[in-house]
Amino acid sequence: MQILGVTSTHASHALAGVKGVESTSAAQAAVGQGVTEVQDSVTLSVDAVRAAESASDIRFDRVQSIRTAIAEGTYETAEKLDIALERLLERLG
C-alpha cells in the first residue's frame, strides 16, 4: 500500500514483475567482476582517505590519541573541567 499523505492511500500492487536477483544485469556484472578490480577500488579508497588526511587541517594523530584517552578514562581531568567551566562562564557573562 502506498501512503501519499494523511488522507490519501492507494491499494497494494502486485509483485508479478519482480524478478530474482540472479537475473538482473547488475548481479551478473558483479559476478563477472574479478578480485583485482575490488582490490583496486579498496586501494583507491584508502588513497583518497590518506590524501584527505594530508590536505586537511585535522591532526588525525592527535584525534586518535584523544579518542584513546577518552576510552581509557584518562582524558577528563579536574584541571580540564575547571578550564572548560571558566571559559563557559566567560562566554555567558
N, C-alpha and C positions, 0 to 999 in steps of 0.2 A: 504494500500500500504506500502511496506517495502522499505525504502531508505537505501541502504547499502554503499553508498559513493556518491561522487559528480556526477559520471557518471552512476551509476548502480541503477536501480529500478526494482521492481517486481510488478506484478499485485496484487490487493487485494485478500484476501482469504475468502471463505465462512465461516460463523459462525454457521453452522449446528451442529457442535459437542459441542457447548457451552450449558451447562445445567444450570438450575436455582440454586440459592444459597441454597435453601432448600434441594436440592438433594445431596449436597456434604457431604462427611463424616466429614469434619471439622465443618460444620454448625451443623450437628447432634451432634457432640461431645460437641460443645459449648452450645447447648440447654440442654444436659444432665449434664453439669457442674453445681453444686449447689452453693449457695451463700457462703457457708463456704469455698469452695476452692478459690473463688475470694477474700474473706477476708483474707485468709491465704497468697495469693500472695501479696496483698497490705501490709500486716504486714511484710512479708519478705523484700519487697522493702523499707519500712520505716526503718526497722532494718539495712539494708545494707547502707542506707544513713547515719544513726547515726554512724555506725561503721566506715565509710569513714571519717566522720567529726572528730571523736576522733583519728583516725590514722594519719591524715594529719597535716601538719604544718599550715594550713589555719585557722585563727581565725574567724569563721563564725559569732560570736557575733560582732566582730569589723567590718566585711564586712557589716553586716546588719545596724549597726549604721552609717556607711559612706553612704550607699545607702539612708538611711532615711534623712541624712543631705543634700545630693545632691537633693533629691526630694523636700525638703523644701526650697532649695536655700541658705542654710547657710554653705555649705561646702567650697566653694571658697571664700577666703578672700584675701585682698591685701597682707598680710604678706606671705601667702602660695604661691601666684603668684610670689612675689619677690624672694622667696627662689627657686622656680622652675626655674625662669629665670636665676638666678645666677648659678645654677647647670648646666643648659643647656650651658651657655656661658663658664663655666669652661671646659666642655667636648669638646666644639667646638674649644676653643682657647688654 
